[in-house]
Amino acid sequence: MSLVRTRPGLVATIMPTAITRWTRVMAWLLVITNIGIVGTGGLVRLTGSGMGCETWPYCTEGSLTPTPEMGIHGLIEFGNRTLTGVLVIVALLAFLSVIRLRATRRELPVLSFLVGLGIIVQAVVGGITVWLHLHPSIVGLHYLISAALVALATAFLVRVYATPGPRVRIVPRAYAITTHVTTLAVTVTVVVGILLTGAGPHAGDDAAARNGLDPIFWQHVHSWPAYITLVLTLALVSGAVRLPRTTGLQRWTGLLLGVELLQIAVGLWQARTGLPIALVNIHMVLAVALVAAMVAVVMSLKAPLASAAPAAAREVAHTEAS
């Protein structure tokens, strides 16, 4: 009888009917692991280990794992592949932690499912990257998918902490427009950064193709949307000070600004020191951290209608009227 009694408790622990500490832990892990794998993927690229495993899904034609003859490059590439399995497990556990909330919090199982699906797609794209011997377009797509997964994971994290219910805009229209323009600037900055990396010395290994762009010129092109993003972010930070603290925008815009300043500092440092591996890898990780911060800002533009939103909405209406 005791065994029968424990089963419902076990099921409730794995698939709870409300947001629990376990759900929050999995939401944080979903963001951290998807950002972290960008770092290990960057290490693959920056150490010239992109073809450390010469095929996919096997590492060699006759072995799933790297052989001693493949050396450190095989270990680095195989280690990054192995982490994909960890991401799948985290995404599955996050999905299970909210699956019973699909009637009241439908966005949570949808977002966690999309992250899990995206990780599988990402693994396939990684395999195609190996099959095509690190073609810069596919390598760039590989990174872009990682950024999208970080965005989805961040959206999941923010909504886990949010109050459920219909949501309304709680910021002036001009502030919302500025936020969306900033999002566009962040996107352009990341895409141009991907193109720049495909033109430079860190394309995967010495034999990997480059995209033929002039790295010196595209360094300058990369800086243009980055500085536009900085100016727009300063406007968001300034505007957030005048909004109710309950919006959370002071915190998230401050984080966005902090990541940007650090990213700019690292970018300038790496450009002036010959693109050392450590700095380039930090720059790559900071880029997806920037995406995460931007998503958090965007998702703070609205709040539940049933909670703090009505008062905030009245203040917004008063601000826009004046």
JONORTA-V593157 format. One record per pair of residues at least 12 apart in sequence whose ideal C-beta (glycine too) atoms are under 7 Angstrom apart, sorted by the first residue. I is the first residue (numbers start at 1). J is the second residue. D is the distance in Angstrom with one decimal. If there is no record, write none. Layout:
i->I j->J d->D
i->I j->J d->D
//
This chain:
i->14 j->96 d->5.8
i->15 j->96 d->5.5
i->15 j->99 d->5.7
i->15 j->100 d->5.1
i->16 j->97 d->6.5
i->16 j->100 d->6.7
i->17 j->100 d->5.0
i->19 j->160 d->6.1
i->22 j->97 d->5.7
i->23 j->97 d->4.3
i->23 j->98 d->6.2
i->23 j->160 d->5.9
i->24 j->160 d->6.0
i->26 j->90 d->6.7
i->26 j->93 d->5.2
i->26 j->94 d->4.1
i->26 j->97 d->5.2
i->27 j->94 d->6.4
i->27 j->156 d->5.7
i->27 j->157 d->4.3
i->27 j->160 d->4.4
i->28 j->157 d->6.5
i->29 j->90 d->5.1
i->30 j->90 d->5.7
i->30 j->91 d->6.4
i->30 j->94 d->5.0
i->30 j->115 d->6.2
i->30 j->153 d->4.3
i->30 j->156 d->6.1
i->30 j->157 d->6.9
i->31 j->150 d->6.9
i->31 j->153 d->4.6
i->31 j->154 d->5.6
i->31 j->157 d->5.3
i->31 j->292 d->6.4
i->33 j->86 d->6.4
i->33 j->87 d->5.3
i->33 j->90 d->5.2
i->34 j->87 d->6.6
i->34 j->146 d->7.0
i->34 j->149 d->4.9
i->34 j->150 d->4.9
i->34 j->153 d->4.8
i->35 j->150 d->5.7
i->35 j->285 d->6.4
i->35 j->288 d->5.5
i->35 j->289 d->6.1
i->35 j->292 d->6.9
i->37 j->83 d->5.3
i->37 j->87 d->6.2
i->37 j->146 d->7.0
i->38 j->146 d->5.2
i->38 j->284 d->5.9
i->38 j->285 d->5.4
i->38 j->288 d->5.0
i->39 j->281 d->6.1
i->39 j->285 d->4.8
i->40 j->79 d->6.7
i->40 j->80 d->4.6
i->40 j->83 d->5.7
i->41 j->80 d->5.6
i->41 j->146 d->6.9
i->42 j->281 d->4.3
i->42 j->284 d->4.3
i->42 j->285 d->6.9
i->43 j->76 d->6.2
i->43 j->281 d->6.2
i->44 j->76 d->5.6
i->44 j->77 d->5.5
i->44 j->80 d->5.0
i->45 j->202 d->5.8
i->45 j->204 d->5.2
i->46 j->202 d->5.1
i->46 j->277 d->4.4
i->46 j->280 d->5.8
i->46 j->281 d->5.7
i->47 j->73 d->6.9
i->47 j->76 d->5.8
i->47 j->277 d->6.9
i->48 j->73 d->6.7
i->48 j->205 d->4.1
i->48 j->206 d->6.1
i->49 j->73 d->4.0
i->49 j->76 d->4.1
i->49 j->77 d->4.8
i->50 j->134 d->4.6
i->50 j->204 d->3.1
i->50 j->205 d->5.0
i->50 j->208 d->6.2
i->51 j->130 d->6.9
i->51 j->133 d->6.8
i->51 j->134 d->6.6
i->51 j->205 d->5.4
i->52 j->66 d->7.0
i->52 j->70 d->6.3
i->52 j->73 d->3.5
i->52 j->74 d->4.5
i->52 j->76 d->5.7
i->52 j->77 d->3.2
i->53 j->66 d->6.3
i->53 j->74 d->6.0
i->53 j->77 d->4.6
i->53 j->78 d->5.7
i->53 j->130 d->6.8
i->55 j->130 d->6.5
i->56 j->127 d->3.5
i->56 j->130 d->4.6
i->56 j->131 d->6.6
i->57 j->127 d->6.3
i->59 j->74 d->6.4
i->59 j->78 d->5.5
i->65 j->78 d->6.2
i->66 j->78 d->4.7
i->84 j->119 d->6.6
i->84 j->123 d->5.1
i->87 j->119 d->4.9
i->88 j->116 d->6.6
i->88 j->119 d->5.5
i->91 j->112 d->6.3
i->91 j->115 d->4.9
i->91 j->116 d->3.6
i->91 j->119 d->5.8
i->92 j->116 d->6.1
i->94 j->112 d->4.4
i->94 j->156 d->7.0
i->95 j->109 d->6.2
i->95 j->112 d->4.2
i->95 j->113 d->5.7
i->95 j->116 d->6.0
i->98 j->112 d->6.1
i->104 j->164 d->6.2
i->105 j->164 d->5.6
i->107 j->159 d->5.6
i->108 j->156 d->6.7
i->108 j->159 d->6.1
i->108 j->160 d->6.7
i->111 j->152 d->5.8
i->111 j->155 d->5.6
i->111 j->156 d->4.1
i->111 j->159 d->6.8
i->112 j->156 d->5.6
i->114 j->152 d->5.4
i->115 j->149 d->5.9
i->115 j->152 d->4.9
i->115 j->153 d->5.4
i->115 j->156 d->6.7
i->118 j->145 d->6.5
i->118 j->148 d->6.6
i->118 j->149 d->4.8
i->118 j->152 d->6.6
i->119 j->149 d->6.6
i->121 j->145 d->6.7
i->122 j->145 d->4.9
i->122 j->146 d->6.7
i->122 j->149 d->6.7
i->125 j->138 d->6.8
i->125 j->141 d->6.1
i->125 j->142 d->5.3
i->125 j->145 d->6.2
i->126 j->142 d->5.9
i->129 j->142 d->5.6
i->133 j->208 d->6.9
i->134 j->203 d->6.5
i->134 j->204 d->3.7
i->134 j->205 d->6.7
i->134 j->208 d->3.9
i->135 j->209 d->6.1
i->136 j->198 d->3.5
i->136 j->203 d->6.1
i->136 j->209 d->6.0
i->136 j->210 d->6.2
i->136 j->211 d->4.3
i->139 j->198 d->6.6
i->139 j->204 d->6.2
i->140 j->194 d->4.3
i->140 j->195 d->6.9
i->140 j->198 d->5.6
i->143 j->194 d->5.5
i->144 j->194 d->6.4
i->146 j->288 d->6.3
i->147 j->190 d->5.9
i->147 j->288 d->5.2
i->147 j->291 d->5.0
i->150 j->288 d->4.5
i->150 j->291 d->5.4
i->150 j->292 d->5.3
i->151 j->291 d->5.4
i->151 j->295 d->4.9
i->154 j->292 d->4.3
i->154 j->295 d->4.3
i->154 j->296 d->6.0
i->155 j->295 d->5.7
i->155 j->299 d->6.3
i->158 j->296 d->5.7
i->158 j->299 d->4.6
i->163 j->304 d->4.3
i->163 j->307 d->5.0
i->164 j->304 d->6.9
i->165 j->304 d->4.3
i->165 j->305 d->6.1
i->165 j->306 d->4.7
i->166 j->305 d->4.6
i->167 j->302 d->4.1
i->167 j->303 d->6.2
i->167 j->304 d->5.7
i->167 j->305 d->6.5
i->168 j->302 d->6.0
i->168 j->303 d->6.9
i->168 j->305 d->5.1
i->168 j->309 d->4.9
i->168 j->313 d->5.6
i->169 j->301 d->5.9
i->169 j->302 d->5.4
i->169 j->316 d->7.0
i->170 j->247 d->5.8
i->170 j->302 d->6.3
i->170 j->303 d->4.8
i->170 j->309 d->5.6
i->170 j->312 d->3.8
i->170 j->313 d->6.0
i->170 j->316 d->6.0
i->171 j->243 d->6.2
i->171 j->247 d->6.9
i->171 j->301 d->5.3
i->171 j->316 d->6.2
i->172 j->316 d->5.6
i->172 j->319 d->5.1
i->172 j->320 d->5.3
i->173 j->320 d->6.2
i->175 j->239 d->5.0
i->176 j->301 d->5.3
i->178 j->232 d->6.3
i->178 j->235 d->5.8
i->178 j->236 d->6.2
i->179 j->236 d->6.2
i->179 j->297 d->6.0
i->179 j->298 d->6.0
i->179 j->301 d->6.1
i->181 j->232 d->6.2
i->182 j->229 d->6.3
i->182 j->232 d->4.2
i->182 j->233 d->6.2
i->182 j->236 d->6.3
i->182 j->294 d->6.9
i->183 j->294 d->5.6
i->183 j->298 d->6.0
i->185 j->225 d->5.2
i->185 j->228 d->4.9
i->185 j->229 d->4.2
i->185 j->232 d->5.9
i->186 j->229 d->5.6
i->186 j->290 d->6.1
i->186 j->291 d->6.6
i->186 j->294 d->4.9
i->188 j->225 d->4.3
i->189 j->225 d->4.3
i->189 j->226 d->4.9
i->189 j->229 d->5.6
i->190 j->287 d->5.5
i->190 j->291 d->6.7
i->192 j->221 d->5.8
i->192 j->222 d->4.7
i->192 j->225 d->6.2
i->193 j->222 d->5.6
i->193 j->287 d->6.1
i->195 j->211 d->6.6
i->195 j->213 d->6.2
i->195 j->218 d->6.4
i->196 j->215 d->6.6
i->196 j->218 d->4.6
i->196 j->219 d->6.4
i->196 j->222 d->5.0
i->198 j->210 d->6.4
i->198 j->211 d->4.2
i->199 j->211 d->5.4
i->199 j->213 d->3.9
i->199 j->215 d->4.7
i->199 j->218 d->5.9
i->200 j->215 d->4.9
i->200 j->275 d->6.6
i->201 j->275 d->6.4
i->202 j->275 d->6.7
i->202 j->280 d->5.9
i->219 j->271 d->6.1
i->226 j->264 d->6.5
i->229 j->260 d->6.4
i->230 j->260 d->5.5
i->230 j->264 d->6.9
i->233 j->253 d->6.8
i->233 j->256 d->5.5
i->233 j->257 d->5.1
i->233 j->260 d->5.8
i->236 j->253 d->4.6
i->236 j->297 d->6.8
i->237 j->253 d->4.6
i->237 j->254 d->6.4
i->237 j->257 d->5.4
i->240 j->253 d->4.6
i->244 j->312 d->5.4
i->244 j->315 d->6.6
i->246 j->308 d->4.7
i->246 j->312 d->6.8
i->247 j->300 d->5.7
i->247 j->303 d->6.9
i->247 j->312 d->6.7
i->248 j->300 d->4.8
i->249 j->297 d->6.7
i->249 j->300 d->5.0
i->252 j->293 d->6.6
i->252 j->296 d->4.5
i->252 j->297 d->4.7
i->252 j->300 d->5.5
i->253 j->297 d->5.8
i->255 j->293 d->4.8
i->256 j->293 d->4.2
i->256 j->294 d->6.1
i->256 j->297 d->5.6
i->259 j->286 d->6.2
i->259 j->289 d->5.3
i->259 j->290 d->4.9
i->259 j->293 d->5.2
i->260 j->290 d->6.5
i->262 j->286 d->6.2
i->263 j->283 d->6.8
i->263 j->286 d->4.4
i->263 j->287 d->6.9
i->263 j->290 d->6.1
i->266 j->279 d->5.7
i->266 j->282 d->5.4
i->266 j->283 d->5.0
i->266 j->286 d->6.4
i->267 j->283 d->5.9
i->270 j->283 d->6.0
//
